Amino acid sequence: MKRIYFWAAICLLLLSSCGKSERRIRGERLYYTNLFANQNMATYYYWVGDPTVSANISRWYLDIRDNYLEDPVGMVESCRYQADQWTALYEDAAAFESSVTGQGLSFGFEAGISQNHDKLVILFTYEGSPADKAGLKRGDVFSTVNGTQLADDNYTTVIAEAMGGSTIELGREGKSVTLQSSDRYDNPIVVSKVLEIGGKKIGYLFYTSFTLVSARDLVATAADFKSKGIDDLVLDLRYNTGGYTITANVLASLLAPASAVESGAVWTKDTFNSRLMEALDKEVAEGRNDRRLFCFASSFELPQDEGTIILSGANLDLSRLWIITSKNTASASEALICGLKPYMNVKLVGQQTYGKYCGGSLIKGEDWYDAIAKGENKAHIKTDLGKSYTTGWGIYVISTKFTDRDGNNAGEPDGFPADVTATDNPADGFQLGDPQESMLATVLSDMGVASKAPTKAATEGFPVEIPKVLLPADFGVYITEPLPIAE
C-alpha cells in the first residue's frame, strides 16, 4: 500500500509540475511580449513626455506581471497619445512588412467603393497581376463580391473577408470574374510616360508606394525622363499612402534643383522625444553626423542589404512640380511635399492630403532582445528567453515628427490643402496617364498646355471613396530606421 501511495504521490507531483510549467510558459510569454512593447514605447515614443502617456506607460511596466495584462496589443493602444492612430503591436510583423515592401499575396488591383456603398470600383491594376491578366481596368464596376450584393450595411465585412481570402469573385449583370491571389511584388511605378502636348514634353509618373525596391526603379525612371528632355513633371500620388523615408529621400533628390543636391542641402528635419533629442545633441557636440537631418544626395546606401544606388545623371533639376493629391496621399508622400516646398514651386492639384505628419520605426522582438543583450544595465533580463517568445512580433512606434529645412510643416495636423481642386472620378472613361483623365486634365489646364478636357458625366454614386478595409495595412506608415537604444 505504501508503494501505491508513493506512486500516486509521484503522479500527482508530475501532473502539478506539468500544469505549473504550462502556466509558467504562458506567463513568461506574456511578460516578455509586454516588456518588449512597453520598453520600446518608453524609449522611442514621440509623445512619451505627455503626462498621461508617461503615467500609463509607467503603470503598465509596474503591472506587467499581473494576470490582467494578457493583451499586449491592447496595452499599446491604450497607452497611445490621443492624436496617434498608428502606433501598434503586431504578432505577425512579416505581414505588416509585406504591406510596406509590396511583396506578398495579392490580387493585383486597388479599388474604391461608390458613395452609395453598393458598387466596387477598380481604380487601377498592377502589370502582370491576376487582375491585369483577367482584363480588369480602371473604371470597371462590380455590384457583388463572392456572390453577395454590396449594400451600406454589409460592404465593409463582405469586402474585408473577400480580400483576406485566396480567391475573390467580382460580379455584375452578365459578367463575373474570379481571381486567385499570387505571391508577387506589386511594382508601385504603375505608369511612367511622356506626353507631348501644347508644344511641350510633360513627364507623368503614377506612383503608389515608397518601397525600398522601387528606389532603384525611380532612378531609372528619372533618367529616362531626362533623356527624353521633359519640360515639366506631373507626379501622381493620389493613392500613395507612404513607405520608407530613404526612398522618399531618393525621389526628392531626383526632383530637386541640382544646386540643392550638389550642396547636400537639408530636405527634412526630424524631432524626437526629449530623451532622444538630448542624446542626438550630444552626438553632434562630439562631432558626429546629425541624424535628425535628411539631406539631398547623389548616392544612397539602402538598408536591408539593398546596396548602394547612384543618382548621378538622373537628377531632373526641376524648378516647379505638379503633384496630384487626395485624402489618400499620406505620410512619406507628405514628407516629400514638405521637404521640397522651400526649394521649388510645388503645386498640389486634387484634394487635401491625409495629414500624417510623423514617422515611426518598425522594431522586431528578436532584434530588440539581441540589442539589449549587449547593454550592461539590461543584464537582469533573460534575453534568450525573451527572444524565443517574441520572434515574429514587431512594434511600429511613432518616434518622430518631420518638418522642412526651416522647422515648418504646413501639413500638420490636417494635411496639405490643394492649390487647385479636382475630383478623382474613375468613371470618367479614361485610364491613368490619359490627358483626358479628370485630374490629369486639370493639371494640364493649369499648366496652360491644354484646355480642361471634357469628361463623361459622373455615374450615380461617383466619385468613389476608399474604405478602410481596402487601404493597405501600412496606411500612413512612414518608416525610419530606429536609433540605437538609449541606455
C-alpha positions as CSV (number, residue, x, y, z in Angstrom):
1,M,0.0,0.0,0.0
2,K,2.8,2.4,0.8
3,R,4.2,1.7,-2.7
4,I,0.9,2.6,-4.2
5,Y,0.6,5.8,-2.2
6,F,4.2,6.6,-3.2
7,W,3.5,6.3,-6.9
8,A,0.2,8.1,-6.6
9,A,2.0,11.0,-4.9
10,I,4.7,11.0,-7.7
11,C,1.9,11.1,-10.4
12,L,0.2,14.0,-8.6
13,L,3.5,15.8,-8.4
14,L,4.2,15.3,-12.1
15,L,0.7,16.5,-13.1
16,S,1.1,19.5,-10.8
17,S,4.5,20.3,-12.4
18,C,3.1,20.0,-15.9
19,G,0.3,22.4,-15.0
20,K,2.7,24.8,-13.5
21,S,5.0,24.6,-16.5
22,E,2.2,25.5,-18.8
23,R,1.2,28.4,-16.7
24,R,4.8,29.5,-16.4
25,I,5.3,29.3,-20.2
26,R,2.2,31.3,-20.7
27,G,3.2,33.8,-18.1
28,E,6.7,34.2,-19.4
29,R,5.4,34.7,-22.9
30,L,3.1,37.5,-21.8
31,Y,5.8,39.0,-19.6
32,Y,8.4,39.2,-22.3
33,T,6.0,40.4,-25.0
34,N,4.6,43.1,-22.8
35,L,8.2,44.1,-21.8
36,F,9.3,44.3,-25.4
37,A,6.3,46.6,-26.3
38,N,6.5,48.7,-23.1
39,Q,10.2,49.4,-23.2
40,N,10.1,50.4,-26.9
41,M,7.3,52.9,-26.2
42,A,9.2,54.1,-23.2
43,T,12.3,54.7,-25.3
44,Y,11.2,55.8,-28.7
45,Y,7.6,57.0,-28.4
46,Y,7.3,60.6,-29.6
47,W,4.7,61.6,-27.0
48,V,6.2,59.8,-24.1
49,G,6.7,63.2,-22.4
50,D,2.9,63.8,-22.2
51,P,2.0,63.3,-18.6
52,T,-0.9,61.0,-19.2
53,V,1.0,58.9,-21.7
54,S,4.0,58.7,-19.4
55,A,1.9,57.7,-16.4
56,N,0.2,54.9,-18.5
57,I,3.4,53.5,-19.7
58,S,5.0,53.6,-16.2
59,R,1.9,51.9,-14.7
60,W,2.0,49.3,-17.5
61,Y,5.6,48.5,-16.6
62,L,4.9,48.0,-13.0
63,D,1.9,45.8,-13.7
64,I,3.4,43.6,-16.4
65,R,3.5,40.5,-14.1
66,D,-0.2,40.8,-13.2
67,N,-2.7,38.4,-14.8
68,Y,-4.9,41.0,-16.4
69,L,-2.1,42.1,-18.8
70,E,-3.0,39.4,-21.2
71,D,-3.4,41.7,-24.2
72,P,-0.1,43.5,-25.0
73,V,-1.7,44.6,-28.3
74,G,-4.4,46.3,-26.4
75,M,-2.0,47.8,-23.9
76,V,-0.1,49.6,-26.7
77,E,-3.4,51.0,-28.0
78,S,-4.5,52.1,-24.5
79,C,-1.2,54.0,-23.9
80,R,-1.2,55.9,-27.2
81,Y,-1.5,59.7,-27.3
82,Q,-5.0,60.7,-28.3
83,A,-3.9,62.0,-31.8
84,D,-1.9,58.8,-32.6
85,Q,-3.7,56.2,-34.5
86,W,-0.7,54.5,-36.0
87,T,1.5,53.0,-33.2
88,A,0.6,49.4,-33.0
89,L,2.0,46.0,-31.9
90,Y,1.8,43.2,-34.4
91,E,2.1,39.4,-33.7
92,D,2.9,38.9,-37.4
93,A,5.4,41.6,-38.2
94,A,6.2,39.8,-41.5
95,A,2.6,40.5,-42.7
96,F,3.0,44.2,-41.7
97,E,6.3,44.4,-43.6
98,S,4.9,42.8,-46.7
99,S,2.3,45.6,-46.9
100,V,5.1,48.1,-46.9
101,T,7.5,46.3,-49.2
102,G,4.9,45.5,-51.9
103,Q,5.8,41.8,-51.7
104,G,3.1,39.3,-50.7
105,L,-0.2,37.7,-51.6
106,S,-2.1,40.0,-53.9
107,F,-5.0,40.0,-56.4
108,G,-3.2,42.9,-58.1
109,F,-5.8,45.6,-58.0
110,E,-6.8,48.6,-55.9
111,A,-10.5,49.5,-55.6
112,G,-12.8,52.0,-54.1
113,I,-16.5,52.0,-53.1
114,S,-19.2,54.1,-54.6
115,Q,-20.7,56.8,-52.4
116,N,-23.8,54.7,-52.1
117,H,-21.7,51.8,-50.9
118,D,-23.3,49.4,-53.4
119,K,-20.6,49.2,-56.1
120,L,-16.9,48.2,-56.0
121,V,-14.9,50.3,-58.5
122,I,-11.5,49.3,-59.9
123,L,-9.1,52.2,-59.5
124,F,-6.1,50.6,-61.2
125,T,-4.3,47.2,-61.6
126,Y,-0.7,46.2,-61.3
127,E,1.0,45.0,-64.5
128,G,1.2,41.2,-64.8
129,S,-1.1,40.6,-61.8
130,P,-4.1,38.3,-61.6
131,A,-6.4,41.3,-62.1
132,D,-4.4,42.6,-65.0
133,K,-4.3,39.1,-66.7
134,A,-8.1,38.9,-66.2
135,G,-8.5,42.1,-68.2
136,L,-9.7,44.3,-65.3
137,K,-9.1,48.0,-65.8
138,R,-9.8,51.4,-64.1
139,G,-13.5,52.2,-64.1
140,D,-14.8,48.6,-64.0
141,V,-17.7,48.4,-61.7
142,F,-19.0,45.4,-59.7
143,S,-22.0,45.1,-57.5
144,T,-21.4,41.7,-55.9
145,V,-18.3,40.3,-54.1
146,N,-18.2,36.5,-53.6
147,G,-21.8,36.3,-54.6
148,T,-23.1,38.9,-52.1
149,Q,-24.8,42.0,-53.2
150,L,-23.0,45.1,-51.7
151,A,-25.0,47.4,-49.5
152,D,-24.5,50.1,-47.0
153,D,-24.9,47.7,-44.1
154,N,-22.6,44.9,-45.3
155,Y,-19.9,46.2,-47.7
156,T,-17.2,46.5,-45.0
157,T,-17.5,42.9,-43.8
158,V,-18.0,41.4,-47.3
159,I,-15.0,43.2,-48.8
160,A,-12.7,42.5,-45.8
161,E,-13.4,38.8,-45.8
162,A,-13.0,38.5,-49.6
163,M,-9.7,40.5,-49.7
164,G,-8.4,38.3,-46.9
165,G,-9.0,35.1,-48.8
166,S,-7.1,33.3,-51.6
167,T,-9.8,33.8,-54.2
168,I,-12.3,36.6,-54.9
169,E,-15.3,36.7,-57.3
170,L,-16.4,40.0,-58.6
171,G,-19.8,40.1,-60.3
172,R,-22.1,42.4,-62.2
173,E,-25.0,41.9,-64.6
174,G,-24.0,39.4,-67.2
175,K,-20.4,39.0,-66.0
176,S,-18.3,37.6,-63.2
177,V,-14.5,37.5,-62.7
178,T,-12.8,35.1,-60.3
179,L,-9.2,35.9,-59.3
180,Q,-6.7,33.7,-57.4
181,S,-4.2,35.6,-55.3
182,S,-0.5,35.2,-56.0
183,D,2.7,35.9,-54.1
184,R,4.2,38.7,-56.0
185,Y,5.8,42.1,-56.0
186,D,3.4,44.9,-57.0
187,N,5.6,47.5,-58.7
188,P,4.5,50.9,-57.4
189,I,5.7,52.6,-60.5
190,V,2.4,51.8,-62.3
191,V,2.5,54.4,-65.1
192,S,5.5,56.3,-66.5
193,K,5.2,58.1,-69.8
194,V,5.9,61.3,-71.6
195,L,3.0,63.4,-73.0
196,E,3.8,65.6,-76.0
197,I,1.1,68.3,-75.7
198,G,0.9,72.0,-76.3
199,G,4.4,72.1,-77.7
200,K,5.9,70.6,-74.6
201,K,7.0,67.3,-73.2
202,I,5.3,66.5,-69.9
203,G,6.5,63.6,-67.8
204,Y,3.8,61.7,-65.9
205,L,4.6,59.3,-63.1
206,F,1.8,57.4,-61.2
207,Y,3.5,56.1,-58.1
208,T,1.7,54.2,-55.3
209,S,4.2,53.3,-52.5
210,F,7.7,54.2,-51.3
211,T,9.0,50.7,-51.3
212,L,12.8,50.0,-50.9
213,V,13.0,48.1,-54.2
214,S,11.4,50.9,-56.1
215,A,14.2,53.3,-55.2
216,R,16.3,51.9,-58.0
217,D,13.4,52.0,-60.4
218,L,12.8,55.6,-59.6
219,V,16.4,56.4,-60.6
220,A,15.9,54.6,-63.9
221,T,12.6,56.4,-64.5
222,A,14.0,59.8,-63.8
223,A,17.0,59.1,-66.1
224,D,14.5,58.1,-68.8
225,F,12.6,61.3,-68.4
226,K,15.8,63.3,-68.6
227,S,17.0,61.5,-71.7
228,K,13.7,62.4,-73.4
229,G,14.0,66.1,-72.4
230,I,10.9,66.7,-70.5
231,D,9.9,70.3,-69.8
232,D,7.7,69.6,-66.7
233,L,6.7,66.7,-64.5
234,V,3.4,65.6,-63.1
235,L,3.8,63.3,-60.0
236,D,0.6,61.4,-59.3
237,L,0.4,60.4,-55.6
238,R,-3.4,60.3,-55.3
239,Y,-3.2,56.7,-53.8
240,N,0.3,56.8,-52.3
241,T,-0.1,56.2,-48.6
242,G,3.6,56.1,-47.6
243,G,6.6,53.9,-47.2
244,Y,10.3,54.2,-46.5
245,T,11.9,57.5,-45.6
246,I,15.0,56.7,-47.6
247,T,13.0,56.1,-50.8
248,A,11.2,59.4,-50.4
249,N,14.7,61.0,-49.9
250,V,15.9,59.4,-53.1
251,L,12.9,60.7,-55.0
252,A,13.3,64.2,-53.6
253,S,16.9,64.2,-54.7
254,L,15.9,63.2,-58.2
255,L,13.4,66.0,-58.5
256,A,15.1,68.9,-56.6
257,P,17.2,71.7,-58.2
258,A,20.7,70.4,-58.9
259,S,22.2,73.1,-56.7
260,A,20.4,71.7,-53.7
261,V,21.6,68.1,-54.4
262,E,25.2,69.2,-55.1
263,S,25.4,71.1,-51.9
264,G,23.8,68.4,-49.8
265,A,21.1,70.8,-48.6
266,V,18.6,69.7,-45.9
267,W,15.5,68.1,-47.3
268,T,13.6,67.4,-44.0
269,K,14.3,67.5,-40.2
270,D,13.2,65.1,-37.6
271,T,12.3,65.9,-34.0
272,F,12.2,63.1,-31.3
273,N,11.2,62.9,-27.7
274,S,13.3,64.9,-25.2
275,R,15.4,61.9,-24.1
276,L,16.4,61.0,-27.7
277,M,16.9,64.7,-28.7
278,E,19.4,65.0,-25.7
279,A,21.3,62.0,-27.0
280,L,21.4,63.4,-30.5
281,D,22.5,66.8,-29.3
282,K,25.4,65.0,-27.5
283,E,26.3,63.2,-30.8
284,V,26.5,66.5,-32.7
285,A,28.6,68.1,-29.9
286,E,31.0,65.2,-30.3
287,G,31.4,65.9,-34.0
288,R,29.2,63.1,-35.3
289,N,26.7,63.5,-38.1
290,D,23.3,64.9,-37.1
291,R,20.9,62.0,-37.6
292,R,17.9,64.4,-37.3
293,L,18.7,65.7,-40.8
294,F,17.8,64.1,-44.1
295,C,19.7,65.8,-46.9
296,F,19.6,65.7,-50.7
297,A,22.4,63.5,-52.1
298,S,23.7,61.9,-55.2
299,S,24.1,58.4,-53.7
300,F,22.3,56.4,-51.0
301,E,23.1,53.3,-49.1
302,L,19.9,51.4,-48.8
303,P,19.1,49.2,-45.8
304,Q,18.2,45.5,-45.7
305,D,21.2,44.6,-48.0
306,E,19.7,46.5,-50.9
307,G,23.1,48.1,-51.6
308,T,24.2,51.5,-52.9
309,I,22.4,53.5,-55.6
310,I,23.9,56.3,-57.6
311,L,21.8,59.2,-58.8
312,S,24.3,61.0,-60.9
313,G,22.9,61.8,-64.4
314,A,19.3,61.2,-63.2
315,N,18.6,64.5,-61.3
316,L,15.8,66.4,-63.2
317,D,16.8,69.8,-61.8
318,L,13.2,71.0,-61.6
319,S,12.2,74.4,-60.5
320,R,8.5,73.5,-60.4
321,L,6.5,70.4,-59.9
322,W,2.8,69.4,-60.1
323,I,1.6,66.7,-57.7
324,I,-1.8,65.1,-57.9
325,T,-3.1,64.5,-54.3
326,S,-6.1,63.2,-52.5
327,K,-7.1,62.3,-48.9
328,N,-5.2,59.0,-49.5
329,T,-1.9,60.9,-50.1
330,A,-0.2,60.3,-46.8
331,S,2.9,60.1,-44.7
332,A,6.1,59.7,-46.9
333,S,4.2,61.4,-49.7
334,E,3.5,64.4,-47.4
335,A,7.2,64.4,-46.2
336,L,8.2,64.6,-49.9
337,I,5.9,67.6,-50.4
338,C,7.0,69.2,-47.1
339,G,10.7,69.0,-47.8
340,L,10.5,70.1,-51.5
341,K,8.4,73.2,-51.0
342,P,11.3,75.5,-49.8
343,Y,13.3,74.7,-52.9
344,M,10.8,74.8,-55.8
345,N,7.3,75.7,-56.8
346,V,5.2,72.7,-55.7
347,K,1.6,72.9,-56.9
348,L,-0.9,70.5,-55.5
349,V,-3.8,69.5,-57.7
350,G,-6.7,67.5,-56.4
351,Q,-7.8,67.4,-52.7
352,Q,-6.3,68.0,-49.3
353,T,-3.8,65.3,-48.2
354,Y,-4.4,62.9,-45.3
355,G,-2.4,64.7,-42.5
356,K,0.2,62.2,-41.4
357,Y,3.0,64.4,-40.1
358,C,5.0,61.9,-38.2
359,G,7.1,58.8,-38.8
360,G,7.9,55.6,-36.9
361,S,10.2,52.7,-36.6
362,L,9.3,49.0,-37.0
363,I,11.2,47.2,-34.3
364,K,11.2,43.4,-34.2
365,G,11.2,41.4,-31.0
366,E,14.2,39.2,-31.9
367,D,16.2,42.3,-32.9
368,W,15.4,44.2,-29.7
369,Y,16.4,41.3,-27.4
370,D,19.6,40.8,-29.4
371,A,20.4,44.5,-29.0
372,I,19.7,44.8,-25.2
373,A,21.8,41.7,-24.6
374,K,24.7,44.0,-25.1
375,G,23.6,46.6,-22.6
376,E,25.1,46.4,-19.1
377,N,22.1,47.7,-17.3
378,K,19.8,45.2,-19.0
379,A,21.7,42.2,-17.7
380,H,18.9,41.1,-15.4
381,I,16.7,40.4,-18.5
382,K,16.8,36.8,-19.8
383,T,17.3,38.0,-23.4
384,D,17.5,34.5,-24.9
385,L,14.1,33.6,-23.4
386,G,12.6,36.9,-24.4
387,K,13.8,36.5,-28.0
388,S,12.3,33.0,-28.2
389,Y,8.9,34.3,-27.1
390,T,8.9,37.5,-29.3
391,T,10.4,36.2,-32.5
392,G,7.9,37.2,-35.3
393,W,6.5,40.1,-33.2
394,G,7.0,43.7,-34.1
395,I,6.0,47.1,-32.9
396,Y,5.5,50.1,-35.2
397,V,6.1,53.0,-32.8
398,I,5.7,56.7,-33.8
399,S,9.1,58.2,-32.9
400,T,9.4,61.4,-34.9
401,K,7.8,64.4,-36.5
402,F,9.1,65.7,-39.8
403,T,9.5,69.3,-40.9
404,D,11.1,71.2,-43.7
405,R,14.6,72.7,-43.5
406,D,13.2,75.7,-41.6
407,G,11.3,73.6,-39.0
408,N,7.9,74.1,-40.6
409,N,5.3,71.6,-41.7
410,A,2.2,73.2,-43.3
411,G,0.6,69.7,-43.4
412,E,0.3,69.3,-39.7
413,P,-2.2,68.3,-38.5
414,D,-4.8,68.2,-41.2
415,G,-2.8,67.7,-44.4
416,F,-1.7,70.0,-47.2
417,P,-4.6,71.8,-49.0
418,A,-4.8,71.6,-52.7
419,D,-3.8,74.6,-54.7
420,V,-6.2,73.6,-57.5
421,T,-9.2,71.5,-56.7
422,A,-10.0,68.4,-58.8
423,T,-12.1,65.3,-58.1
424,D,-10.9,61.7,-58.8
425,N,-13.5,60.1,-61.0
426,P,-12.7,56.5,-62.2
427,A,-16.0,56.6,-64.1
428,D,-14.8,59.3,-66.5
429,G,-13.9,56.7,-69.1
430,F,-10.1,57.3,-69.2
431,Q,-7.2,55.4,-67.8
432,L,-4.5,56.9,-65.6
433,G,-2.0,58.8,-67.7
434,D,-4.5,59.7,-70.4
435,P,-4.5,63.5,-70.9
436,Q,-8.3,63.5,-70.6
437,E,-8.5,61.7,-67.3
438,S,-10.2,64.1,-64.9
439,M,-7.4,65.0,-62.5
440,L,-4.6,65.0,-65.1
441,A,-6.7,67.1,-67.4
442,T,-7.0,69.7,-64.6
443,V,-3.2,69.7,-64.2
444,L,-2.6,70.2,-67.9
445,S,-5.1,73.0,-67.9
446,D,-3.4,74.7,-65.0
447,M,-0.1,74.3,-66.9
448,G,-1.6,76.2,-69.8
449,V,-0.7,73.5,-72.3
450,A,-4.3,72.2,-72.8
451,S,-7.9,73.3,-72.0
452,K,-9.6,71.2,-69.4
453,A,-10.8,68.2,-71.4
454,P,-14.5,67.3,-71.2
455,T,-15.1,64.1,-69.4
456,K,-18.0,61.7,-69.3
457,A,-20.7,62.7,-66.9
458,A,-20.2,61.0,-63.5
459,T,-22.3,57.9,-62.9
460,E,-24.6,58.0,-60.0
461,G,-22.8,57.2,-56.8
462,F,-19.4,58.6,-58.0
463,P,-16.8,59.8,-57.3
464,V,-15.6,56.9,-55.1
465,E,-14.1,56.7,-51.6
466,I,-11.5,54.1,-50.4
467,P,-13.0,52.4,-47.4
468,K,-10.6,51.5,-44.6
469,V,-10.8,47.8,-45.4
470,L,-9.4,48.5,-48.8
471,L,-6.5,50.6,-47.6
472,P,-3.1,48.8,-47.2
473,A,-2.3,47.7,-43.6
474,D,0.5,50.3,-43.6
475,F,-1.8,53.2,-44.3
476,G,0.0,56.3,-43.3
477,V,3.2,54.5,-42.4
478,Y,6.5,56.4,-42.8
479,I,9.3,54.1,-41.8
480,T,12.5,55.4,-40.4
481,E,15.5,53.4,-39.1
482,P,15.4,53.1,-35.3
483,L,18.1,54.9,-33.3
484,P,20.3,52.8,-31.1
485,I,18.7,52.2,-27.7
486,A,19.3,55.0,-25.3
487,E,20.6,53.3,-22.1
